[in-house]
Amino acid sequence: MNDIARALGRALISQFHPRMLWLALWPFLVSLVLWGVLGFAFRHPAIAWIEGLAAGSFIGASLNTGFSWLGIDSGLGLISGVIYAGFVFAMMVLTALLIIAVVAMPTVVAHVGGRDYPQLARKNGGTYLGSVGNALWVSVVFLIGFVLTIPLWLIAPLALLVPLLWWGWATARMFRYDALVAHASQEERELLFARHGKAFLAIGTTVSLLNFVPPLFFLVPILGGLAFTHYGLHALERMRAERGEIGVTA
C-alpha cells in the first residue's frame, strides 16, 4: 500500500510539469470532440437499442412494470438516455486512454525514467507494435464487457460500481505494459505482472475514481500513465536490487 501511495503521490507531482499538463489536455480534447459528434449523431437509435435491451431483461421489465403502475410512460427511456450518456463518456475516457497509451506513453516513460530513475538500465523487453496491440486488445475487451453489462446499470449501486471496475481494469491492463516496455526484459515484465497484479489494478481503480469528479476526469489518462510508470519502474528497481543488480532509490 505504501508503494501505491508513493506512486500516486509522485504521479500527482509529475502531473503539474507543463509538458505533462499538455499531454493530459490534448488527447482529452480530441476524444471530447470525436465522441461529442458521434454521441449526438447516433443518440436516437442508440438510446432506442439500449431501451430495448433493458426491457428484455428481468430488471428492465420489473422497472417498466413499476413505472407503468406509477403512471410514468417514459421512465425506462429516461434511464436508457442516462445510460447512453454514461456509455459515451466511458468511450471518451477510453479513447483518451488509448491515445495516451499509443502516442504519449513513450514521452511519459522518458520523462519519469530520466528524472527519477536515470540509473535504471533499459532492456527493451517489448516493442511499440506490442504496445499498440495491447492497447487495442484492451479496448475491444472493454467495449464488449461494457455493452454486455449495460443491464446491470439499472441497479443503482452497480450503475457506479460497474463502470469504475471496467475503467480500473482497462487503465491497469493498458498502462502496465507501456510503463515497463522500455526498461524491463520480457521475463522481468511477466514476473512483475504476476507479483504486482493486484497493485496495478488498485492503482487503475483509484485513478479512475476521478472520472466521477468533473472536471478532474480529464487528468485520468495521463495521471494513470504517470502512476503506473512510477510504480512499475520502482518495482523493477527493487526487483533488480534483490538480485544484486542495482541499488534501491528512496
C-alpha positions in Angstrom: 0.0 0.0 0.0 2.9 2.4 0.7 4.3 1.8 -2.7 0.9 2.5 -4.3 0.5 5.8 -2.3 4.1 6.7 -3.2 3.4 6.1 -6.9 0.2 8.1 -6.8 1.8 11.0 -4.9 4.8 11.1 -7.3 2.4 11.0 -10.3 0.4 13.9 -8.9 3.6 15.9 -8.6 4.8 14.9 -12.1 1.3 15.9 -13.5 2.0 19.6 -12.9 5.0 19.7 -15.2 4.0 21.8 -18.2 4.8 19.0 -20.6 2.6 16.6 -18.7 -0.3 19.0 -18.4 -0.2 19.5 -22.2 -0.2 15.7 -22.6 -3.2 15.5 -20.3 -5.1 18.1 -22.3 -4.9 17.4 -26.0 -5.9 13.7 -26.0 -8.9 14.5 -23.9 -9.9 17.4 -26.2 -9.6 15.2 -29.3 -11.7 12.5 -27.6 -14.2 15.1 -26.4 -14.8 16.4 -30.0 -14.9 12.9 -31.5 -17.4 11.4 -29.1 -19.4 14.6 -28.8 -20.1 14.5 -32.5 -20.7 10.7 -32.6 -22.7 10.7 -29.4 -25.0 13.4 -30.8 -25.4 11.9 -34.2 -26.3 8.4 -33.0 -28.2 9.3 -29.8 -31.7 8.3 -31.0 -31.1 4.8 -32.4 -28.6 4.0 -29.6 -31.0 5.0 -26.8 -33.8 3.0 -28.5 -31.4 0.0 -28.7 -30.5 0.3 -25.0 -34.1 0.6 -24.0 -35.0 -2.5 -26.0 -32.1 -4.4 -24.4 -33.1 -3.2 -20.9 -36.8 -4.0 -21.5 -35.8 -7.6 -22.4 -34.0 -8.2 -19.1 -35.7 -9.1 -15.9 -34.6 -5.9 -14.2 -35.8 -3.7 -17.0 -39.1 -5.5 -17.2 -39.6 -5.1 -13.5 -38.8 -1.4 -13.7 -41.1 -1.0 -16.6 -43.9 -2.6 -14.6 -43.2 -0.2 -11.7 -43.2 2.8 -14.0 -46.5 1.8 -15.5 -48.0 1.3 -12.1 -46.9 4.9 -11.2 -48.3 6.2 -14.5 -44.9 7.0 -15.9 -44.7 6.1 -19.6 -41.1 7.0 -20.5 -39.2 6.0 -17.3 -37.2 3.3 -18.9 -36.4 5.6 -21.9 -35.1 8.2 -19.5 -32.9 5.7 -17.8 -31.7 4.5 -21.2 -30.7 8.1 -22.0 -28.7 8.3 -18.9 -27.0 5.0 -19.6 -26.2 6.2 -23.1 -24.7 9.4 -21.8 -22.6 7.3 -19.4 -21.5 5.0 -22.2 -20.5 7.9 -24.4 -18.5 9.4 -21.5 -16.8 6.0 -20.9 -15.9 5.8 -24.6 -14.5 9.3 -24.3 -12.2 8.3 -21.4 -11.2 5.0 -23.2 -10.3 6.9 -26.3 -8.1 9.3 -24.3 -6.5 6.3 -22.6 -5.8 4.7 -26.0 -4.3 7.9 -27.4 -2.1 8.3 -24.3 -1.0 4.6 -24.4 -0.2 4.6 -28.1 1.1 8.2 -28.6 2.1 9.7 -25.3 3.4 6.9 -23.0 6.9 6.9 -24.6 7.2 10.6 -23.6 5.8 9.8 -20.1 8.3 7.0 -19.5 11.2 9.0 -20.8 10.2 11.9 -18.5 9.8 9.8 -15.4 12.7 7.5 -16.1 15.1 10.3 -16.9 14.2 12.4 -13.9 13.6 9.7 -11.2 15.3 6.5 -12.4 18.3 7.6 -14.5 20.4 4.6 -13.3 17.8 2.0 -14.3 19.1 0.1 -17.3 16.9 -0.2 -20.4 16.4 -3.8 -21.5 13.7 -3.1 -24.1 11.7 -6.2 -23.5 8.8 -5.2 -25.7 8.0 -3.2 -28.9 5.9 -0.3 -30.0 3.8 -2.7 -32.0 3.3 -4.7 -28.8 2.1 -1.6 -27.1 -0.4 -0.8 -29.9 -1.6 -4.4 -29.9 -2.1 -4.4 -26.2 -4.0 -1.1 -26.2 -6.3 -2.3 -29.0 -6.9 -5.7 -27.3 -7.8 -3.9 -24.0 -10.1 -1.5 -25.8 -12.0 -4.3 -27.6 -12.5 -6.3 -24.4 -13.5 -3.2 -22.5 -16.1 -2.3 -25.2 -17.6 -5.8 -25.3 -17.8 -6.1 -21.5 -19.2 -2.7 -21.1 -22.0 -3.4 -23.6 -22.8 -6.8 -22.0 -23.1 -5.3 -18.5 -25.4 -2.5 -19.5 -28.5 -4.2 -17.8 -26.6 -4.0 -14.5 -26.7 -0.2 -14.8 -30.4 -0.4 -13.9 -29.4 -1.4 -10.3 -28.4 1.8 -8.6 -25.2 0.8 -6.8 -23.9 -1.1 -9.8 -24.5 1.9 -12.1 -21.4 3.4 -10.5 -19.5 0.3 -9.5 -19.5 -1.5 -12.9 -18.1 1.5 -14.9 -15.5 2.1 -12.2 -14.3 -1.5 -12.2 -14.2 -1.6 -16.0 -12.2 1.7 -16.1 -9.8 0.4 -13.4 -9.3 -2.8 -15.3 -8.7 -1.1 -18.7 -6.4 1.5 -17.2 -4.3 -1.2 -15.4 -4.1 -3.5 -18.4 -3.3 -0.7 -20.8 -0.6 1.2 -18.9 1.3 -1.5 -17.0 2.7 -2.8 -20.3 3.7 0.7 -21.5 5.2 1.6 -18.2 7.7 -1.3 -18.3 8.2 -1.9 -22.0 11.4 0.2 -22.4 13.2 -0.8 -19.1 12.2 -4.4 -18.3 13.0 -7.5 -20.2 10.1 -9.8 -21.1 10.9 -12.1 -18.2 11.1 -9.2 -15.8 7.8 -7.7 -17.1 5.9 -11.0 -16.8 7.3 -11.5 -13.2 6.3 -8.0 -12.2 2.8 -8.5 -13.6 2.5 -11.7 -11.6 3.8 -10.2 -8.4 2.0 -6.8 -8.6 -1.2 -7.6 -10.5 -3.4 -6.6 -7.6 -1.4 -3.4 -7.0 -1.7 -2.4 -10.7 -5.5 -3.0 -10.5 -5.7 -0.9 -7.3 -3.9 2.0 -9.0 -6.1 1.8 -12.1 -9.3 1.8 -10.0 -8.1 4.6 -7.7 -7.1 6.8 -10.6 -10.5 6.0 -12.3 -12.4 7.4 -9.3 -11.5 10.9 -10.7 -13.9 10.1 -13.6 -16.7 10.9 -11.1 -15.2 14.3 -10.2 -15.6 16.9 -13.0 -13.5 18.5 -14.4 -10.7 16.3 -12.9 -11.7 13.4 -15.2 -9.6 15.0 -18.0 -6.5 14.2 -15.9 -7.2 10.4 -15.6 -5.4 9.2 -18.7 -2.1 11.0 -18.1 -2.2 10.7 -14.3 -2.8 6.9 -14.8 0.2 6.7 -17.1 2.4 8.6 -14.7 1.3 6.5 -11.7 1.9 3.2 -13.5 5.3 4.4 -14.7 6.4 5.4 -11.2 5.1 2.2 -9.6 6.4 -0.1 -12.4 9.9 1.4 -12.5 10.2 1.5 -8.7 9.1 -2.2 -8.6 11.6 -3.1 -11.3 14.3 -1.3 -9.5 13.6 -3.1 -6.2 13.4 -6.5 -8.0 16.8 -5.9 -9.6 18.2 -4.8 -6.2 17.0 -8.2 -4.8 19.1 -9.8 -7.5 22.1 -7.6 -6.7 21.9 -5.8 -10.0 21.4 -2.2 -8.8 20.6 -0.2 -5.6 17.2 1.0 -4.4 16.3 4.6 -4.5 14.4 6.3 -1.7 
